Amino acid sequence: MARVSYEKLWNKLKENNMQRTDLYKKVKISTNAIAKMGRNEDIRVNILVKICEYFNCKFDDIVEIVQ
């Protein structure tokens, strides 16, 4: 069964010298969404859109579907 991985997002945070708390404050998303991503759980697409807008990137730059 396929699952979602946010490892690319965590790597992007490291590249930008950011913590997860910085992400939710700057992008204005909930701590619950950060926690879900930390557990590689599904989140709403609008949250991914906000993150992509902040980093000026595409979905596949921050999320990956793994088999």
C-alpha positions as a printed Julia matrix, in Angstrom:
67×3 Matrix{Float64}:
  0.0    0.0    0.0
  1.31   3.45  -0.94
  1.91   6.08   1.72
  2.82   9.75   1.87
  6.3   10.88   2.88
  7.21  14.45   3.82
 10.95  13.76   4.01
 11.52  16.2    1.13
  9.81  18.93   3.15
 11.94  18.23   6.23
 15.06  18.38   4.04
 13.87  21.7    2.6
 13.47  23.06   6.12
 17.04  22.03   6.94
 18.32  23.66   3.75
 16.58  26.88   4.79
 17.8   26.65   8.4
 14.21  26.34   9.65
 12.52  24.29  12.34
  9.03  22.83  12.13
  7.81  25.55  14.5
  9.12  28.17  12.07
  7.1   26.53   9.3
  3.75  26.68  11.04
  4.32  30.25  12.19
  5.48  31.6    8.82
  3.02  29.65   6.68
  0.18  30.02   9.2
 -0.79  26.38   9.39
 -1.8   24.46  12.49
  0.48  22.53  14.8
 -1.87  19.61  14.17
 -0.96  19.68  10.46
  2.75  19.69  11.36
  2.19  16.72  13.69
  0.32  14.8   10.98
  3.14  15.41   8.5
  5.61  14.26  11.15
  3.72  10.96  11.21
  3.51  10.87   7.38
 -0.27  11.15   7.51
 -2.51  12.76   4.92
 -3.21  16.48   5.22
 -5.42  18.86   3.26
 -4.23  19.98  -0.14
 -4.7   23.66   0.78
 -1.98  23.24   3.43
  0.4   21.86   0.83
 -0.49  24.78  -1.44
  0.42  27.26   1.32
  3.76  25.54   1.89
  4.51  25.48  -1.84
  3.64  29.17  -2.14
  5.96  29.99   0.76
  8.89  28.05  -0.73
  7.94  28.85  -4.34
  8.0   25.17  -5.23
  5.78  22.33  -6.51
  4.08  19.51  -4.61
  6.67  16.97  -5.64
  9.37  19.17  -4.08
  7.89  18.63  -0.61
  5.89  15.39  -0.7
  6.43  11.94  -2.15
  4.23   8.88  -2.57
  6.17   5.77  -1.62
  5.15   2.18  -2.24
